[in-house]
Amino acid sequence: MIDVATARARAESLMTSECTVFASGDPVTDPVTFEVTYPKTTVWFGPCKVRPAGTQNNDIEVGQAERGEYDFVVSVPFSVANVVRGHRLTITSSPDLALAGRTLEVQAVAAGDFISARRLACTEVT
């Protein structure tokens, strides 16, 4: 049987992409152009693993509740505990060149005693 620390180390060894997670700050209006921008505050950056979630980004209604479906699942090291729903991440490098530069929004964050990585359910944003 494999212990949790070993499982987490193995999970991190598979993280061959890199990403930067950020939060949008309060809106700032340029006094000359009146353009509104949202400054980014970096929450975390480092290695990650990106895989397709296997579904499209559609909200479907199940009974009385909405259930979201996600484009990607991004795994980051288990020690990353400050990423929350609503944060965004940009994939800064990846062996899959089609992923580099994409920006995703975190819809859900996995937590648990025996998980090997922090898994982020994400939808792609433009």
PyMOL commands that set and color helices and strands:
alter all, ss='L'
color gray80, all
select helices_A, chain A and resi 4-13
alter helices_A, ss='H'
color red, helices_A
select strands_A, chain A and resi 17-24+28-29+36-37+40-52+59-62+65-68+72-77+88-93+103-109+117-125
alter strands_A, ss='S'
color yellow, strands_A
deselect
rebuild
show_as cartoon
